[in-house]
Amino acid sequence: MSSTELHAAPVRRPSAADFYAVNRGGGLFSEALSQRLGAVFALVAERTGLKPTTLTLANLVLGLTVSTLLVVRGQGGLVLGLLALVGWQVAYSLDCADGQLARVTKQGSLAGARIDILCDVAAQIGLVTALVAVARPPVWLAALFAGSWMVNLVTSVLATGDKAQSMVTSTSLPVRLVKLVRDYGAVIFVAGLVLAFAPALTIWFVAAFTVVNFGFLLASIAFTARSAYRG
């Protein structure tokens, strides 16, 4: 063994701060809570040798389990609501963690990116189904809510890459507070609170976010069309 090998510096393992540093945002709430918790999950995964896809699948299993319980019971309440609040938040943090782990440890792949999106779609279908099962809105509102909710996924995919654009580029605190209505972590937090403490108001939550998501969709179409015409 050479003297160089004997005196080689030990390899530095990434810290939670390293994982958090590569987070992809998501909004004020998500950056403050979901991405930070995700960094802890990514750290644990790195230390135990787990793959990013393992975290992706854990997000799916946990999210669907919580949603299924709500669908089966068809009602909210303190216990189920708090379970939804915590379960959905942890699932989302796992979703944040898989990307952090992949980027820091250089384990990213096209297949990993695809399974991440597919699991997000499946988990959010479960979440929407759970909210509709508790709210029991008219069929037309349930359909509009389900369709408009998917705007979140579509726009999050479109927001990646070097051609991504934002309608409002300001990062000032007032603007970021307004954008909380589009922050997935904040939205599912509010959903959990409503299910736990005011389940009868779940239908109003469904109606409100149908309006928010359709409003965002129309604004995005107008913004993008203007950009397209300008070349």
N, C-alpha and C positions, 0 to 999 in steps of 0.2 A: 504494500500500500504506500503510495507516495505521500510526501509531506503536504502536498496540495489537498489531497483527499482527507488527510487527518485534520486539517485546519479549515475545511470547507464550512461555510456558515450554514446553520440549519435552515431548512426550507420553511418559510413563513406561511402559516395557514391563514386563510382569509378570516376576517372577523365579521361580526354582524354589521358593522359600519361599512365594510367593503361590499356586502350584499345590498345594503340599503342604497349605497351610492349609485348603483346601476338600475334602480327602480324606474319604471315607466310612468310614474305619476298616477293619474286617475282622478285627481281633484284634491282639494284641501283636506277633507276628511280621510280619504284613502291614503294620502301621503303621511298624515299624522298618526294613523292607527294601523290600517290594513297593510301598508307596505312595510311598516316597522315590525309588525308581528310576522309578516312574511319573511323579513330578513332573519328573524330568530329561527323560523322553521327551516330556512335555507341553510343556516349555520348548522343546525342539528343534522340535517340531511347530509351535508358535506362531511361532517364528522363520523357519521354512521355508514357512509358509502351508498346512500340512496340516490337513485337516478331522478332527474327532473320529472320524467313521466310518472314515476311513483307518486310524486306530489300532485300531479295533474289528476291522476285516477283517484287519489284520496279526496281531492276537492269534489269530484263527481259523486263518489259514494256518500260522503257526508252530506252534501247538498241535497241529493235525491232522498236520502233517508229522512232528513228533517221534513222535506216537502211532502213525502209520502205519508208521514204521520199526520200532518195537517189535513191532507186529502181524505184519509181514512176517517178521521174524527169529524171533519167538516165544520170545525169551529175553532175559535181562538181560545183565549183564557190565559191566566197568569203563567201556568206551568208550560203549556205549549208555546205561548208567545215568547217567553224568555228562552225556551229551547230553540225556537226559530231565530231569535235575535243573536244568540251566541253561536249556534250551529252554522247559520249562513255567513256570519262574520268570519268564523274560523275557516270555513270552506273557501271564502274569497281570499283570505290571507294565504292559504295554500296555493291558490291560483296565482297570487302575486309572487309567491316563493319559487314556483317552478321556473319562471323566467329569470329571476335573480340567480338561481343556482346554475342554470344553463349558461348564462352570460359570464359569470365569474369563473366557473370551472371549464369553460369552453366545451360544453356538451350539447350546444344547440344543434338542431338538425331540422330539415324540412318536415320529416315525419313527426318530430316532436312538436313543431309549430302547428301542424295540422291536427294532431290529437288534442292539443290545447284548445283550439277553436271548437272542435267537435264536442269536447267535454263541456266547454262553456255553454254551447247551444243546449245540450241536454240538461245541464244543471238549471239553466234559466227557464227552460220549458217546465221543469218541475216546480220552480218557484212561482211562475205565473199560474200554473194549475192550482197550486196550493192557495194562492191569494183569491183566485176565482171561486174555489171550493168554499172558502170561508165567507167571502163577500156575497156570493150568490146574486150577481147582477143580472140584468136582462141579457138575453143571448146576444143582442147587437152590441152591448157594451163590453161583454166578455170577449167577443171577436175583435173589436177595436182595440181593447187593452192588450190582448195577446199579440196582435199584429204590430201595434205601435211599440211594444216593449222590445221587439227584435231590432228596432232602430238603434238601440244601444249597442248591440253586437256589430251591426253593419258599420256604424260610424266609428267604432273603436278599431275595426280592421282597416277602414279607410284612413284612419289617423296615423297609421304607421308608414314608414318609408320616407324617402327623400322628397316625395311630392305631396306630403300631408299639408293641409292648410287649416287655419282656425279662423272662424268668423270674428271672434273677439280676441285679439292678441295680447291685450293688457293683462298683466299679472298682479295688478293692484289688489289689495285686500277686499275692497267692496265688490270688485268684479268676481273674485274667487268665491266670495260668499254667495253671490247670486248663482254662480255655477254649481253650487252644492245640489241644486235640483237635478243635475245631470251626473252627480258623483255617485257611482254604484254603491260604494261603501256606505255613504250617507243615506241613500234611498233604502237599502235593505235594513239599516239601523232603524229608520223611522217605521218601516213596515213591521219590524219586530216589536217596537213600542206600541204600535196600534193594535197588533194582534194580542199583546199581553194585557194592555190596560184599557183599551176601548175597541174590542173586536167588532162591535156594531158599526163602527166608523170605517171598517175595511172597505166597504163599497165606495165611500168618499175618497179613500186613498186610491182605489182603482180608477175612479173617474178623474181625479186630479192628475194622475200620471199619464192617463190617456191623453188629456189635453196638453200636458207638458211635452210628451214625446211626439205627438203629431205637430205641435207648434214648432218643435225643433226640426222635424223632418221638412216642413214647408219652408222654414227659414234656410235650411241647408240647401234645398233645391234652388231657391232664389239666389243665394250667395254663389253657388257653384255655377249656375246658368250665367250669371253676370260675369264671372271669371272666364267662362268658356267663350262668351261673346267678345270679351276683350282680347282673347287670344293668349 
